[in-house]
Amino acid sequence: MKIAFYGSSLLSSYWNGAATYYRGILSDLASRGHDITFYEPDAFDRQQHRDIDPPEWCRSVVYPATIEAVRGVLAEAGDADVVVKANGVGVFDRELLEGVIAHASPDALRIFWDVDAAATLDEMRGDADHPVRRALPDLDMVLTYGGGPPVINAYEAFGAARCVPIYNALDPTTHFPVAAEPRFAADLAFLGNRLPDREARVEEFFLKAAAALPDRSLLIGGNGWDSKAMPGNVRHIGHVYTREHNAFNCTPLAVLNVARDSMADVGFSPATRVFEAAGAAACLITDAWEGIEQFLAPDSEVLVARDGQDVAEHVAALTPERARTIGQAALARVLAEHTYEKRGAEVDAILRAHAARAREAA
C-alpha cells in the first residue's frame, strides 16, 4: 500500500523522542512491500541535528514550516492508500489533521497515530473543541504509542471507531551491545530531554538518588539540563545522538528510565529508551508504572523503583556481575518478544485486514 505519513521527524531525534519509533516501524513496513512517504517540517533545529540521512526504504519530504508548504504536502495525501497524521508535529498540527482527512481519497484508510496518548486524552477531556476529538468521526482508527486498556477504553469512549496500541520495541540492527566508552562512564546514567511533564519525576528518581549517593558518579544526557542545579556528582553532557546511544547504555553500571507524568499515570507505556537499553544489554532501573511485567520481568530483567531512595538502594547494592546478568536477561526477552519486526507485523496485519474489509464492502 502507498502510505503518506505526516509526523514530527524521521531524520532527527533532536527534541523528538519518537524518531526511533517511527524508523523501526516504518522500515519494517517498507520491507513488507509498503511504499512510504514521510512528511516532516523544517522546525525546532531538527534538520541541523539529523541522526540519519534520508533512508532508502522511504521517500523523505522536508517542508518549510509555513502554511503554504503545509498545503503543498497535504495535496499529496490524495494519492495514498493510507494517510497517517501523528500527533506532536509541533507546527500546524490542527491544519495537518484536518487536511489529511479533507485530502484523503474516499477509499483511503485514515489513521491518527498518537505517540502521547495519555496527554492527548487529558487535553480532550478539557476541550470539547479539541481537533482530535472533532476528527474522530472521520477517522478509521487510532493507533497509539502505548497505553493499554485505559487508553483503548478512553479513545473508544470519545468515539474512536477502533484504537490499537502499537508499543515501542527494539531494532536490533541499530541498538545492540558495543564496547564501553570512557566519556559515558558512570554508576548511573539517565538520558532524556528536560520537559515540564517529566522534570519533577527526574528530580525524584535521578537527582534525589544522586544526593543519596555522594560517592557515586552519575551522568545525565539530553537537552535543557544545562541550567538545572544538580548535585556535584552529576555530570551533564547535553544532546546524545542516536548513533551514540549504544555506548551510552553499555558503559555505565546501570541506566535509568523515567516516564513522563501522563505515561506513568496511565501505565502500559514503555519509552523507546527501555528497549534501546535492553537491546544494548544494559542493566535498566525504571520508575514504577503499571504493566511493566508485560515487557520485562522485575528483579530478573529490570529493576523497578518506587522513588529516588529505591533507585539509590538499587545502585548501592548492584555489582558488575549482577548488572551483566540483568542486562543479558533483558536482551534475550526483547529479542524474543519486543522487536520492531513484530510491531511491523501487527501494523501490516491491521492495514491488510482493513483493505480486505473495504474490498468486501465494495
C-alpha positions as CSV (number, residue, x, y, z in Angstrom):
1,M,0.0,0.0,0.0
2,K,1.0,3.6,-0.5
3,I,1.3,5.3,2.9
4,A,1.5,9.1,3.4
5,F,2.8,9.7,7.0
6,Y,2.8,13.2,8.5
7,G,4.9,13.3,11.6
8,S,7.4,15.3,13.7
9,S,10.7,14.0,12.2
10,L,12.1,10.7,10.8
11,L,15.5,12.1,10.3
12,S,16.2,13.7,13.7
13,S,15.8,12.7,17.3
14,Y,16.6,16.3,18.4
15,W,13.7,17.2,20.8
16,N,11.9,14.3,19.1
17,G,11.9,11.1,21.1
18,A,9.5,9.4,18.6
19,A,12.2,9.3,15.8
20,T,13.4,5.8,16.6
21,Y,9.9,4.5,17.0
22,Y,8.9,5.8,13.5
23,R,12.1,4.4,12.0
24,G,11.6,1.0,13.5
25,I,8.0,0.5,12.5
26,L,8.1,2.2,9.1
27,S,11.3,0.5,8.0
28,D,9.7,-2.9,8.7
29,L,6.6,-1.9,6.9
30,A,8.7,-0.9,3.9
31,S,10.3,-4.4,4.0
32,R,6.8,-5.9,3.7
33,G,6.3,-4.0,0.4
34,H,4.6,-0.8,1.5
35,D,5.5,2.4,-0.3
36,I,6.1,5.1,2.4
37,T,6.5,8.9,2.2
38,F,7.3,10.7,5.4
39,Y,6.5,14.4,5.6
40,E,8.2,16.5,8.3
41,P,8.6,20.2,8.8
42,D,11.9,22.1,9.0
43,A,11.3,23.2,12.6
44,F,13.0,23.3,16.0
45,D,16.5,23.0,14.5
46,R,15.9,19.3,13.9
47,Q,17.3,19.4,10.4
48,Q,20.5,20.9,11.8
49,H,20.8,17.9,14.2
50,R,20.0,15.0,12.0
51,D,20.8,11.4,13.2
52,I,20.3,9.8,9.8
53,D,20.3,10.7,6.1
54,P,17.0,10.1,4.2
55,P,16.7,6.3,4.1
56,E,16.5,4.2,1.0
57,W,13.3,2.5,2.3
58,C,11.3,5.7,2.5
59,R,10.7,8.8,0.5
60,S,11.6,11.7,2.8
61,V,9.9,15.1,2.3
62,V,11.1,18.0,4.5
63,Y,8.9,21.1,4.0
64,P,9.3,24.7,5.3
65,A,7.3,25.4,8.4
66,T,4.8,27.6,6.6
67,I,1.1,27.3,5.9
68,E,1.8,27.4,2.2
69,A,4.2,24.5,2.4
70,V,1.7,22.6,4.6
71,R,-1.0,23.0,1.9
72,G,1.5,21.7,-0.7
73,V,2.3,18.5,1.1
74,L,-1.3,17.9,2.1
75,A,-2.2,17.9,-1.6
76,E,-0.2,14.7,-2.0
77,A,-2.4,12.8,0.6
78,G,-5.0,12.1,-2.1
79,D,-2.6,9.7,-3.9
80,A,-2.2,7.4,-0.8
81,D,-4.0,4.3,0.2
82,V,-3.2,5.0,3.8
83,V,-2.9,8.5,5.3
84,V,-1.4,8.9,8.8
85,K,-1.3,12.0,11.0
86,A,0.9,11.6,14.0
87,N,0.5,13.9,17.0
88,G,3.2,16.2,18.2
89,V,4.4,17.6,14.9
90,G,4.8,20.8,16.7
91,V,3.7,23.2,13.9
92,F,0.3,23.3,12.2
93,D,-0.9,20.2,14.0
94,R,-4.6,21.2,13.6
95,E,-4.2,22.1,10.0
96,L,-2.4,18.8,9.2
97,L,-5.0,16.7,10.9
98,E,-7.9,18.4,9.2
99,G,-6.0,18.5,5.9
100,V,-5.2,14.7,5.7
101,I,-8.9,14.0,6.3
102,A,-10.0,16.5,3.7
103,H,-7.5,15.5,1.1
104,A,-7.5,11.7,1.5
105,S,-9.2,9.8,-1.2
106,P,-12.7,8.4,-0.3
107,D,-11.5,4.8,0.0
108,A,-8.2,5.6,1.8
109,L,-7.6,4.4,5.3
110,R,-7.4,7.4,7.7
111,I,-5.3,7.0,10.8
112,F,-4.4,9.2,13.8
113,W,-1.2,7.9,15.4
114,D,-0.9,9.2,18.9
115,V,2.6,8.9,20.4
116,D,1.5,10.7,23.6
117,A,-2.0,9.3,24.1
118,A,-2.4,10.0,27.8
119,A,-1.6,13.7,27.3
120,T,-3.8,13.9,24.3
121,L,-6.7,12.4,26.2
122,D,-6.3,14.8,29.1
123,E,-6.5,17.7,26.6
124,M,-9.6,16.2,25.0
125,R,-11.3,15.9,28.4
126,G,-10.9,19.6,29.0
127,D,-11.7,20.8,25.5
128,A,-14.9,19.8,23.6
129,D,-13.5,21.6,20.5
130,H,-10.1,19.7,20.6
131,P,-9.1,19.0,17.0
132,V,-8.6,15.2,17.6
133,R,-11.9,15.0,19.3
134,R,-13.6,16.7,16.4
135,A,-11.7,14.5,13.9
136,L,-12.6,11.1,15.4
137,P,-15.8,10.6,13.4
138,D,-13.9,10.9,10.2
139,L,-11.0,8.6,11.2
140,D,-11.0,4.9,10.6
141,M,-8.8,4.1,13.6
142,V,-6.4,5.4,16.2
143,L,-3.0,3.8,16.7
144,T,-1.1,4.7,19.9
145,Y,2.5,4.5,21.2
146,G,1.1,2.5,24.2
147,G,-1.3,2.9,27.0
148,G,-3.0,-0.5,27.2
149,P,-6.7,-0.9,28.2
150,P,-7.0,2.5,29.8
151,V,-6.1,4.3,26.6
152,I,-8.2,2.0,24.4
153,N,-11.3,2.5,26.6
154,A,-10.8,6.2,26.7
155,Y,-10.4,6.7,23.0
156,E,-13.4,4.4,22.2
157,A,-15.5,6.4,24.7
158,F,-14.7,9.5,22.8
159,G,-16.0,7.8,19.7
160,A,-12.9,6.3,18.0
161,A,-14.0,3.5,15.7
162,R,-11.0,1.5,16.8
163,C,-8.0,2.1,19.0
164,V,-4.9,-0.2,18.9
165,P,-1.7,0.3,20.9
166,I,1.5,-0.4,18.9
167,Y,4.2,-0.4,21.6
168,N,7.8,0.7,21.4
169,A,10.3,-2.0,20.6
170,L,13.8,-2.8,19.6
171,D,15.5,-2.6,16.3
172,P,18.4,-5.0,16.8
173,T,20.2,-3.6,13.8
174,T,20.7,-0.2,15.4
175,H,20.7,-1.0,19.1
176,F,23.0,-3.7,20.4
177,P,25.9,-4.3,22.8
178,V,29.1,-2.4,22.0
179,A,32.4,-1.6,23.7
180,A,32.3,0.9,26.6
181,E,33.3,4.5,26.0
182,P,35.1,6.3,28.9
183,R,33.2,9.6,28.3
184,F,29.9,7.7,29.3
185,A,31.5,6.1,32.4
186,A,29.2,6.4,35.5
187,D,27.5,4.3,38.1
188,L,24.0,5.5,36.9
189,A,23.1,7.3,33.7
190,F,19.9,8.9,32.5
191,L,19.0,10.1,29.0
192,G,16.0,12.3,28.3
193,N,15.1,15.9,27.4
194,R,14.1,18.3,30.1
195,L,10.3,18.5,29.7
196,P,7.7,20.1,32.1
197,D,5.8,16.9,32.5
198,R,8.9,14.9,33.4
199,E,11.1,17.3,35.3
200,A,9.6,16.6,38.8
201,R,10.0,12.9,38.3
202,V,13.6,13.3,37.2
203,E,14.2,15.3,40.4
204,E,12.7,12.5,42.4
205,F,14.2,9.5,40.7
206,F,17.5,10.8,39.5
207,L,18.6,13.9,41.4
208,K,17.3,12.7,44.8
209,A,19.2,9.4,44.1
210,A,22.3,11.4,43.3
211,A,22.1,13.3,46.5
212,A,21.8,9.9,48.4
213,L,24.9,8.6,46.6
214,P,27.6,11.2,47.2
215,D,30.4,8.8,46.5
216,R,29.0,7.6,43.2
217,S,29.2,9.2,39.7
218,L,26.0,10.0,37.8
219,L,25.6,11.1,34.2
220,I,22.7,12.9,32.5
221,G,22.2,13.4,28.8
222,G,19.6,15.3,26.9
223,N,18.6,18.8,26.0
224,G,17.7,21.5,28.5
225,W,19.5,20.4,31.6
226,D,22.4,22.9,31.4
227,S,20.6,25.4,33.6
228,K,19.3,22.9,36.1
229,A,21.0,22.9,39.6
230,M,22.4,19.4,40.3
231,P,24.5,17.7,42.9
232,G,28.2,17.8,42.4
233,N,28.4,14.1,41.5
234,V,26.2,14.6,38.4
235,R,27.8,15.3,35.0
236,H,25.7,16.8,32.2
237,I,26.7,16.1,28.6
238,G,23.9,17.6,26.5
239,H,22.3,16.0,23.4
240,V,23.3,12.4,22.8
241,Y,22.8,11.4,19.1
242,T,21.1,8.1,18.3
243,R,24.3,6.7,17.0
244,E,25.8,7.2,20.5
245,H,23.0,5.5,22.4
246,N,24.6,2.0,22.4
247,A,27.7,3.2,24.1
248,F,25.7,5.5,26.4
249,N,23.7,2.4,27.5
250,C,26.6,-0.1,27.6
251,T,29.1,1.9,29.6
252,P,27.5,2.8,33.0
253,L,26.9,0.3,35.7
254,A,23.1,1.0,35.3
255,V,20.9,3.2,33.3
256,L,17.7,4.8,34.5
257,N,14.3,5.2,32.7
258,V,12.0,8.0,34.0
259,A,8.5,8.1,32.4
260,R,6.7,11.4,31.7
261,D,3.8,12.2,34.1
262,S,1.0,11.1,31.8
263,M,2.6,7.8,30.8
264,A,3.4,6.9,34.4
265,D,-0.2,7.7,35.4
266,V,-1.8,5.5,32.7
267,G,0.9,2.8,32.6
268,F,1.5,0.3,29.7
269,S,3.7,2.9,28.0
270,P,7.3,1.8,27.9
271,A,9.5,4.5,26.4
272,T,11.8,3.9,23.5
273,R,14.7,4.1,25.9
274,V,13.6,1.0,27.7
275,F,14.0,-1.2,24.6
276,E,17.2,0.6,23.5
277,A,18.8,-0.1,26.8
278,A,17.6,-3.7,26.9
279,G,18.9,-4.1,23.3
280,A,22.3,-3.0,24.5
281,A,22.2,-5.5,27.4
282,A,22.2,-2.6,29.9
283,C,21.1,-3.0,33.4
284,L,18.0,-0.9,33.5
285,I,16.4,0.7,36.5
286,T,12.9,2.1,35.8
287,D,10.4,4.1,37.8
288,A,7.4,2.0,38.7
289,W,4.4,2.0,36.3
290,E,1.5,-0.4,35.7
291,G,2.1,-3.0,33.1
292,I,5.9,-3.3,33.3
293,E,5.6,-7.1,33.6
294,Q,4.2,-7.2,30.1
295,F,7.5,-6.1,28.8
296,L,10.3,-7.0,31.3
297,A,10.3,-9.1,34.5
298,P,11.0,-7.1,37.6
299,D,14.2,-8.2,39.6
300,S,15.4,-10.5,36.8
301,E,15.2,-8.4,33.6
302,V,14.7,-4.9,35.1
303,L,15.0,-3.2,38.5
304,V,11.9,-1.3,39.5
305,A,12.0,1.8,41.8
306,R,9.1,3.5,43.6
307,D,11.1,6.6,44.4
308,G,14.6,8.1,44.4
309,Q,15.5,6.2,47.6
310,D,14.8,2.9,45.8
311,V,17.0,4.0,42.9
312,A,19.8,4.8,45.3
313,E,19.4,1.4,47.1
314,H,19.5,-0.5,43.7
315,V,22.7,1.3,42.7
316,A,24.4,0.8,46.1
317,A,23.6,-2.9,46.0
318,L,24.4,-3.5,42.4
319,T,27.6,-5.4,41.4
320,P,29.0,-5.6,37.9
321,E,28.2,-9.3,37.8
322,R,24.5,-8.8,38.7
323,A,24.2,-5.9,36.3
324,R,25.5,-8.1,33.5
325,T,23.1,-10.9,34.4
326,I,20.1,-8.5,34.4
327,G,21.2,-6.9,31.1
328,Q,21.6,-10.2,29.3
329,A,18.2,-11.4,30.5
330,A,16.6,-8.2,29.3
331,L,18.3,-8.5,25.9
332,A,17.0,-12.1,25.5
333,R,13.5,-11.1,26.4
334,V,13.2,-8.1,24.0
335,L,14.8,-10.1,21.1
336,A,12.2,-12.8,21.6
337,E,9.1,-10.7,22.1
338,H,9.6,-7.0,21.5
339,T,11.2,-6.2,18.2
340,Y,10.1,-3.8,15.5
341,E,9.7,-6.7,13.2
342,K,6.9,-8.0,15.5
343,R,5.4,-4.5,15.8
344,G,5.5,-4.0,12.0
345,A,3.8,-7.4,11.5
346,E,1.0,-6.1,13.8
347,V,0.5,-2.9,11.8
348,D,0.8,-4.8,8.4
349,A,-2.0,-7.1,9.5
350,I,-4.2,-4.2,10.6
351,L,-3.7,-2.5,7.2
352,R,-4.3,-5.6,5.2
353,A,-7.4,-6.6,7.2
354,H,-8.9,-3.2,6.7
355,A,-8.2,-3.3,3.0
356,A,-9.8,-6.7,2.7
357,R,-12.9,-5.5,4.5
358,A,-13.1,-2.5,2.3
359,R,-12.9,-4.7,-0.8
360,E,-15.7,-6.9,0.5
361,A,-17.9,-3.9,1.3
362,A,-17.4,-2.6,-2.2
